């Protein structure tokens, strides 16, 4: 699923996130939650 969220994040420069989420049948809130969790994942990986 993270590949899908990465794709959405990459395409936000070209298309509205709302549109991409609708086309891919992904909840927009899930996309934003994934994005917010990215910083936490990076910190955990750096600590390991």
C-alpha distance matrix in Angstrom:
0.0 3.8 5.4 5.3 6.6 8.8 10.0 11.0 12.6 14.4 15.7 17.1 20.3 20.8 19.6 19.5 16.1 17.4 17.9 14.6 12.8 15.5 15.2 11.5 12.1 10.0 12.1 13.5 14.1 10.5 10.2 13.4 12.7 9.9 12.5 15.2 13.7 13.4 17.2 17.2 14.9 17.2 20.2 19.2 18.6 22.0 23.7 22.9
3.8 0.0 3.8 5.3 5.0 6.0 8.5 9.7 10.3 12.1 14.1 15.4 18.3 19.4 18.7 18.7 15.4 17.4 18.2 14.8 13.5 16.7 16.6 13.2 14.3 11.7 13.4 13.8 14.1 10.7 9.4 12.0 11.4 7.9 9.9 12.8 11.2 10.1 13.9 14.3 11.9 13.8 17.0 16.4 15.6 18.7 20.8 20.2
5.4 3.8 0.0 3.8 5.5 5.0 6.1 8.7 9.8 10.4 12.3 14.4 16.9 17.6 17.3 18.0 15.2 17.4 17.5 13.8 13.3 16.4 15.5 12.3 14.3 12.4 14.9 15.2 16.3 13.2 11.3 14.2 14.4 10.9 12.1 15.4 14.3 12.6 16.2 17.2 14.6 15.8 19.3 19.0 17.6 20.4 23.0 22.2
5.3 5.3 3.8 0.0 3.8 5.4 5.1 6.3 8.7 9.9 10.6 12.5 15.5 15.7 14.8 15.2 12.3 14.1 14.0 10.4 9.7 12.7 11.9 8.6 10.7 8.9 11.7 12.1 13.8 11.0 9.1 12.5 13.2 10.4 11.7 15.2 14.8 13.7 17.5 18.6 16.6 18.0 21.4 21.3 20.4 23.2 25.6 25.2
6.6 5.0 5.5 3.8 0.0 3.8 5.3 5.0 6.1 8.5 9.8 10.7 13.9 14.9 13.9 13.7 10.4 12.6 13.5 10.2 9.2 12.8 13.0 10.2 11.7 8.9 10.5 10.1 11.3 8.7 6.0 9.0 10.0 7.1 8.0 11.5 11.5 10.6 14.2 15.6 14.1 15.6 18.8 19.1 18.6 21.2 23.6 23.6
8.8 6.0 5.0 5.4 3.8 0.0 3.8 5.4 5.0 6.1 8.6 10.1 12.5 13.9 13.9 14.4 11.8 14.7 15.2 11.8 11.9 15.5 15.1 12.6 14.8 12.5 14.2 13.2 14.5 12.1 9.1 11.2 12.3 9.1 8.7 12.4 12.3 10.2 13.5 15.5 13.6 14.2 17.8 18.4 17.3 19.5 22.3 22.4
10.0 8.5 6.1 5.1 5.3 3.8 0.0 3.8 5.4 5.1 6.2 8.7 11.1 11.4 11.4 12.6 10.6 13.4 13.0 9.4 10.4 13.6 12.5 10.4 13.3 11.8 14.2 13.3 15.5 13.5 10.4 12.9 14.7 12.0 11.6 15.4 15.7 13.8 17.1 19.2 17.4 17.9 21.5 22.2 21.0 23.1 26.0 26.0
11.0 9.7 8.7 6.3 5.0 5.4 3.8 0.0 3.8 5.4 5.2 6.2 9.5 10.0 9.0 9.3 6.8 9.7 9.8 6.5 7.3 10.8 10.6 9.0 11.5 9.7 11.5 10.0 12.4 11.2 7.8 10.2 12.6 10.7 10.1 13.8 14.9 13.6 16.8 19.0 17.9 18.7 22.0 22.9 22.3 24.4 27.1 27.5
12.6 10.3 9.8 8.7 6.1 5.0 5.4 3.8 0.0 3.8 5.5 5.4 8.2 10.1 10.0 10.1 7.8 11.4 12.2 9.6 10.3 13.9 14.1 12.8 14.9 12.6 13.5 11.4 13.0 12.0 8.3 9.3 11.9 9.8 8.0 11.6 13.0 11.3 14.0 16.6 15.8 16.1 19.3 20.8 20.2 21.8 24.7 25.4
14.4 12.1 10.4 9.9 8.5 6.1 5.1 5.4 3.8 0.0 3.8 5.6 6.9 8.4 9.6 11.0 9.9 13.5 13.5 10.7 12.4 15.7 15.1 14.0 16.8 15.1 16.7 14.7 16.7 15.6 11.9 13.1 15.6 13.2 11.4 14.9 16.1 13.8 16.2 19.1 17.9 17.6 21.0 22.5 21.4 22.8 26.0 26.6
15.7 14.1 12.3 10.6 9.8 8.6 6.2 5.2 5.5 3.8 0.0 3.8 5.3 5.3 6.0 8.1 7.8 11.2 10.4 7.9 10.6 13.3 12.4 12.2 15.2 14.1 15.8 13.8 16.5 15.9 12.3 13.8 16.8 15.0 13.4 17.0 18.5 16.7 19.2 22.1 21.1 21.1 24.4 25.9 24.9 26.4 29.5 30.2
17.1 15.4 14.4 12.5 10.7 10.1 8.7 6.2 5.4 5.6 3.8 0.0 3.8 5.4 5.2 5.7 5.6 9.3 9.5 8.1 10.3 13.0 13.2 13.4 15.7 14.2 15.0 12.3 14.7 14.9 11.3 11.9 15.3 14.2 12.1 15.2 17.5 16.0 18.2 21.2 20.9 20.9 23.9 25.7 25.2 26.5 29.5 30.5
20.3 18.3 16.9 15.5 13.9 12.5 11.1 9.5 8.2 6.9 5.3 3.8 0.0 3.8 6.0 7.7 9.0 12.3 12.2 11.2 13.8 16.3 16.1 16.6 19.2 17.9 18.8 16.0 18.3 18.6 15.0 15.2 18.6 17.4 14.9 17.8 20.1 18.2 19.9 23.2 23.0 22.4 25.4 27.6 26.8 27.7 30.9 32.0
20.8 19.4 17.6 15.7 14.9 13.9 11.4 10.0 10.1 8.4 5.3 5.4 3.8 0.0 3.8 7.1 9.2 11.9 10.6 9.8 13.2 14.9 14.1 15.2 18.1 17.6 18.9 16.5 19.4 19.8 16.3 17.1 20.6 19.4 17.4 20.6 22.7 21.0 23.1 26.2 25.7 25.4 28.6 30.4 29.5 30.6 33.9 34.8
19.6 18.7 17.3 14.8 13.9 13.9 11.4 9.0 10.0 9.6 6.0 5.2 6.0 3.8 0.0 3.8 6.3 8.4 6.9 6.8 10.1 11.5 11.1 12.7 15.1 14.8 15.9 13.6 16.8 17.4 14.3 15.3 18.9 18.2 16.6 19.7 22.0 20.9 23.2 26.0 25.7 25.9 29.0 30.6 30.1 31.5 34.5 35.4
19.5 18.7 18.0 15.2 13.7 14.4 12.6 9.3 10.1 11.0 8.1 5.7 7.7 7.1 3.8 0.0 3.8 5.3 5.4 6.5 8.7 10.0 11.0 12.6 14.2 13.4 13.7 10.9 13.9 15.3 12.4 12.9 16.7 16.7 15.2 17.8 20.5 19.9 22.2 24.8 24.9 25.4 28.2 29.9 29.8 31.3 34.0 35.1
16.1 15.4 15.2 12.3 10.4 11.8 10.6 6.8 7.8 9.9 7.8 5.6 9.0 9.2 6.3 3.8 0.0 3.8 5.4 5.2 6.0 8.4 9.9 10.5 11.8 10.3 10.3 7.5 10.5 11.5 8.6 9.5 13.1 13.1 12.0 14.7 17.1 16.9 19.4 21.7 21.7 22.7 25.4 26.8 26.9 28.7 31.2 32.1
17.4 17.4 17.4 14.1 12.6 14.7 13.4 9.7 11.4 13.5 11.2 9.3 12.3 11.9 8.4 5.3 3.8 0.0 3.8 5.6 5.3 6.1 8.7 10.1 10.3 9.4 9.0 6.5 9.9 11.6 9.8 10.8 14.1 14.8 14.3 16.7 19.1 19.5 22.0 24.0 24.2 25.5 28.1 29.3 29.6 31.6 33.8 34.8
17.9 18.2 17.5 14.0 13.5 15.2 13.0 9.8 12.2 13.5 10.4 9.5 12.2 10.6 6.9 5.4 5.4 3.8 0.0 3.8 5.5 5.1 6.2 8.6 9.8 10.1 10.9 9.4 13.1 14.2 12.2 13.8 17.1 17.2 16.8 19.6 21.7 21.7 24.5 26.5 26.3 27.5 30.4 31.4 31.4 33.4 35.9 36.6
14.6 14.8 13.8 10.4 10.2 11.8 9.4 6.5 9.6 10.7 7.9 8.1 11.2 9.8 6.8 6.5 5.2 5.6 3.8 0.0 3.8 5.4 5.2 6.1 8.4 8.3 10.1 9.0 12.7 12.7 10.3 12.7 15.6 15.0 14.8 18.0 19.7 19.3 22.3 24.4 23.6 24.8 27.9 28.8 28.5 30.6 33.2 33.6
12.8 13.5 13.3 9.7 9.2 11.9 10.4 7.3 10.3 12.4 10.6 10.3 13.8 13.2 10.1 8.7 6.0 5.3 5.5 3.8 0.0 3.8 5.5 5.2 5.8 4.9 6.4 5.9 9.5 9.5 7.9 10.6 13.1 12.9 13.5 16.4 17.8 18.0 21.3 22.8 22.2 23.9 26.8 27.4 27.4 29.8 32.1 32.4
15.5 16.7 16.4 12.7 12.8 15.5 13.6 10.8 13.9 15.7 13.3 13.0 16.3 14.9 11.5 10.0 8.4 6.1 5.1 5.4 3.8 0.0 3.8 5.5 5.0 6.3 7.6 8.0 11.6 12.1 11.3 13.8 16.2 16.3 17.1 19.8 21.3 21.7 24.9 26.3 25.8 27.6 30.5 30.9 31.1 33.6 35.7 36.0
15.2 16.6 15.5 11.9 13.0 15.1 12.5 10.6 14.1 15.1 12.4 13.2 16.1 14.1 11.1 11.0 9.9 8.7 6.2 5.2 5.5 3.8 0.0 3.8 5.6 7.9 10.4 11.0 14.7 14.4 13.2 16.1 18.4 17.9 18.6 21.7 22.9 22.9 26.2 27.8 26.8 28.4 31.5 31.9 31.6 34.1 36.5 36.5
11.5 13.2 12.3 8.6 10.2 12.6 10.4 9.0 12.8 14.0 12.2 13.4 16.6 15.2 12.7 12.6 10.5 10.1 8.6 6.1 5.2 5.5 3.8 0.0 3.8 5.5 9.0 10.2 13.5 12.3 11.2 14.6 16.4 15.4 16.7 19.8 20.5 20.4 24.0 25.2 23.9 25.7 28.8 28.9 28.5 31.3 33.5 33.3
12.1 14.3 14.3 10.7 11.7 14.8 13.3 11.5 14.9 16.8 15.2 15.7 19.2 18.1 15.1 14.2 11.8 10.3 9.8 8.4 5.8 5.0 5.6 3.8 0.0 3.8 6.7 9.1 11.9 11.0 11.1 14.4 15.7 15.4 17.2 19.9 20.4 21.1 24.6 25.4 24.4 26.6 29.5 29.4 29.4 32.3 34.2 34.1
10.0 11.7 12.4 8.9 8.9 12.5 11.8 9.7 12.6 15.1 14.1 14.2 17.9 17.6 14.8 13.4 10.3 9.4 10.1 8.3 4.9 6.3 7.9 5.5 3.8 0.0 3.8 6.2 8.6 7.3 7.5 10.8 11.9 11.7 13.6 16.1 16.7 17.5 21.0 21.8 20.9 23.3 26.0 25.9 26.2 29.0 30.8 30.8
12.1 13.4 14.9 11.7 10.5 14.2 14.2 11.5 13.5 16.7 15.8 15.0 18.8 18.9 15.9 13.7 10.3 9.0 10.9 10.1 6.4 7.6 10.4 9.0 6.7 3.8 0.0 3.8 5.4 5.3 6.7 9.0 10.0 10.9 12.9 14.7 15.6 17.1 20.3 20.8 20.7 23.2 25.5 25.5 26.4 29.0 30.6 31.0
13.5 13.8 15.2 12.1 10.1 13.2 13.3 10.0 11.4 14.7 13.8 12.3 16.0 16.5 13.6 10.9 7.5 6.5 9.4 9.0 5.9 8.0 11.0 10.2 9.1 6.2 3.8 0.0 3.8 5.4 5.1 6.4 8.7 10.0 10.8 12.6 14.4 15.7 18.5 19.6 19.9 21.9 24.2 24.8 25.7 28.0 29.7 30.5
14.1 14.1 16.3 13.8 11.3 14.5 15.5 12.4 13.0 16.7 16.5 14.7 18.3 19.4 16.8 13.9 10.5 9.9 13.1 12.7 9.5 11.6 14.7 13.5 11.9 8.6 5.4 3.8 0.0 3.8 5.4 5.2 6.1 8.6 9.9 10.6 12.3 14.4 16.8 17.4 18.1 20.5 22.3 22.9 24.2 26.5 27.8 28.8
10.5 10.7 13.2 11.0 8.7 12.1 13.5 11.2 12.0 15.6 15.9 14.9 18.6 19.8 17.4 15.3 11.5 11.6 14.2 12.7 9.5 12.1 14.4 12.3 11.0 7.3 5.3 5.4 3.8 0.0 3.8 5.4 5.0 6.1 8.6 9.9 10.5 12.4 15.4 15.7 15.7 18.4 20.4 20.5 21.6 24.2 25.5 26.1
10.2 9.4 11.3 9.1 6.0 9.1 10.4 7.8 8.3 11.9 12.3 11.3 15.0 16.3 14.3 12.4 8.6 9.8 12.2 10.3 7.9 11.3 13.2 11.2 11.1 7.5 6.7 5.1 5.4 3.8 0.0 3.8 5.4 5.2 6.3 8.8 10.0 10.8 14.0 15.1 14.9 17.0 19.4 20.0 20.7 23.0 24.9 25.6
13.4 12.0 14.2 12.5 9.0 11.2 12.9 10.2 9.3 13.1 13.8 11.9 15.2 17.1 15.3 12.9 9.5 10.8 13.8 12.7 10.6 13.8 16.1 14.6 14.4 10.8 9.0 6.4 5.2 5.4 3.8 0.0 3.8 5.4 5.0 6.2 8.6 10.0 12.3 13.6 14.4 16.2 18.2 19.3 20.4 22.3 24.0 25.3
12.7 11.4 14.4 13.2 10.0 12.3 14.7 12.6 11.9 15.6 16.8 15.3 18.6 20.6 18.9 16.7 13.1 14.1 17.1 15.6 13.1 16.2 18.4 16.4 15.7 11.9 10.0 8.7 6.1 5.0 5.4 3.8 0.0 3.8 5.4 5.2 6.2 8.8 11.1 11.4 12.2 14.7 16.3 16.9 18.4 20.6 21.8 22.9
9.9 7.9 10.9 10.4 7.1 9.1 12.0 10.7 9.8 13.2 15.0 14.2 17.4 19.4 18.2 16.7 13.1 14.8 17.2 15.0 12.9 16.3 17.9 15.4 15.4 11.7 10.9 10.0 8.6 6.1 5.2 5.4 3.8 0.0 3.8 5.5 5.1 6.3 9.6 10.1 9.9 12.3 14.5 14.9 15.8 18.2 19.8 20.6
12.5 9.9 12.1 11.7 8.0 8.7 11.6 10.1 8.0 11.4 13.4 12.1 14.9 17.4 16.6 15.2 12.0 14.3 16.8 14.8 13.5 17.1 18.6 16.7 17.2 13.6 12.9 10.8 9.9 8.6 6.3 5.0 5.4 3.8 0.0 3.8 5.4 5.2 7.9 9.8 10.1 11.4 13.8 15.1 15.8 17.6 19.6 20.8
15.2 12.8 15.4 15.2 11.5 12.4 15.4 13.8 11.6 14.9 17.0 15.2 17.8 20.6 19.7 17.8 14.7 16.7 19.6 18.0 16.4 19.8 21.7 19.8 19.9 16.1 14.7 12.6 10.6 9.9 8.8 6.2 5.2 5.5 3.8 0.0 3.8 5.5 6.5 7.8 9.5 11.1 12.4 13.9 15.5 16.9 18.4 20.1
13.7 11.2 14.3 14.8 11.5 12.3 15.7 14.9 13.0 16.1 18.5 17.5 20.1 22.7 22.0 20.5 17.1 19.1 21.7 19.7 17.8 21.3 22.9 20.5 20.4 16.7 15.6 14.4 12.3 10.5 10.0 8.6 6.2 5.1 5.4 3.8 0.0 3.8 5.5 5.3 6.3 8.8 10.1 10.8 12.5 14.4 15.6 16.9
13.4 10.1 12.6 13.7 10.6 10.2 13.8 13.6 11.3 13.8 16.7 16.0 18.2 21.0 20.9 19.9 16.9 19.5 21.7 19.3 18.0 21.7 22.9 20.4 21.1 17.5 17.1 15.7 14.4 12.4 10.8 10.0 8.8 6.3 5.2 5.5 3.8 0.0 3.8 5.4 5.1 6.3 8.7 10.0 10.6 12.4 14.4 15.6
17.2 13.9 16.2 17.5 14.2 13.5 17.1 16.8 14.0 16.2 19.2 18.2 19.9 23.1 23.2 22.2 19.4 22.0 24.5 22.3 21.3 24.9 26.2 24.0 24.6 21.0 20.3 18.5 16.8 15.4 14.0 12.3 11.1 9.6 7.9 6.5 5.5 3.8 0.0 3.8 5.5 5.2 6.3 8.8 10.0 10.7 12.5 14.6
17.2 14.3 17.2 18.6 15.6 15.5 19.2 19.0 16.6 19.1 22.1 21.2 23.2 26.2 26.0 24.8 21.7 24.0 26.5 24.4 22.8 26.3 27.8 25.2 25.4 21.8 20.8 19.6 17.4 15.7 15.1 13.6 11.4 10.1 9.8 7.8 5.3 5.4 3.8 0.0 3.8 5.4 5.2 6.3 8.7 10.0 10.7 12.6
14.9 11.9 14.6 16.6 14.1 13.6 17.4 17.9 15.8 17.9 21.1 20.9 23.0 25.7 25.7 24.9 21.7 24.2 26.3 23.6 22.2 25.8 26.8 23.9 24.4 20.9 20.7 19.9 18.1 15.7 14.9 14.4 12.2 9.9 10.1 9.5 6.3 5.1 5.5 3.8 0.0 3.8 5.4 5.2 6.2 8.6 10.0 10.8
17.2 13.8 15.8 18.0 15.6 14.2 17.9 18.7 16.1 17.6 21.1 20.9 22.4 25.4 25.9 25.4 22.7 25.5 27.5 24.8 23.9 27.6 28.4 25.7 26.6 23.3 23.2 21.9 20.5 18.4 17.0 16.2 14.7 12.3 11.4 11.1 8.8 6.3 5.2 5.4 3.8 0.0 3.8 5.5 5.1 6.1 8.6 10.1
20.2 17.0 19.3 21.4 18.8 17.8 21.5 22.0 19.3 21.0 24.4 23.9 25.4 28.6 29.0 28.2 25.4 28.1 30.4 27.9 26.8 30.5 31.5 28.8 29.5 26.0 25.5 24.2 22.3 20.4 19.4 18.2 16.3 14.5 13.8 12.4 10.1 8.7 6.3 5.2 5.4 3.8 0.0 3.8 5.5 5.1 6.2 8.8
19.2 16.4 19.0 21.3 19.1 18.4 22.2 22.9 20.8 22.5 25.9 25.7 27.6 30.4 30.6 29.9 26.8 29.3 31.4 28.8 27.4 30.9 31.9 28.9 29.4 25.9 25.5 24.8 22.9 20.5 20.0 19.3 16.9 14.9 15.1 13.9 10.8 10.0 8.8 6.3 5.2 5.5 3.8 0.0 3.8 5.5 5.2 6.4
18.6 15.6 17.6 20.4 18.6 17.3 21.0 22.3 20.2 21.4 24.9 25.2 26.8 29.5 30.1 29.8 26.9 29.6 31.4 28.5 27.4 31.1 31.6 28.5 29.4 26.2 26.4 25.7 24.2 21.6 20.7 20.4 18.4 15.8 15.8 15.5 12.5 10.6 10.0 8.7 6.2 5.1 5.5 3.8 0.0 3.8 5.4 5.3
22.0 18.7 20.4 23.2 21.2 19.5 23.1 24.4 21.8 22.8 26.4 26.5 27.7 30.6 31.5 31.3 28.7 31.6 33.4 30.6 29.8 33.6 34.1 31.3 32.3 29.0 29.0 28.0 26.5 24.2 23.0 22.3 20.6 18.2 17.6 16.9 14.4 12.4 10.7 10.0 8.6 6.1 5.1 5.5 3.8 0.0 3.8 5.5
23.7 20.8 23.0 25.6 23.6 22.3 26.0 27.1 24.7 26.0 29.5 29.5 30.9 33.9 34.5 34.0 31.2 33.8 35.9 33.2 32.1 35.7 36.5 33.5 34.2 30.8 30.6 29.7 27.8 25.5 24.9 24.0 21.8 19.8 19.6 18.4 15.6 14.4 12.5 10.7 10.0 8.6 6.2 5.2 5.4 3.8 0.0 3.8
22.9 20.2 22.2 25.2 23.6 22.4 26.0 27.5 25.4 26.6 30.2 30.5 32.0 34.8 35.4 35.1 32.1 34.8 36.6 33.6 32.4 36.0 36.5 33.3 34.1 30.8 31.0 30.5 28.8 26.1 25.6 25.3 22.9 20.6 20.8 20.1 16.9 15.6 14.6 12.6 10.8 10.1 8.8 6.4 5.3 5.5 3.8 0.0
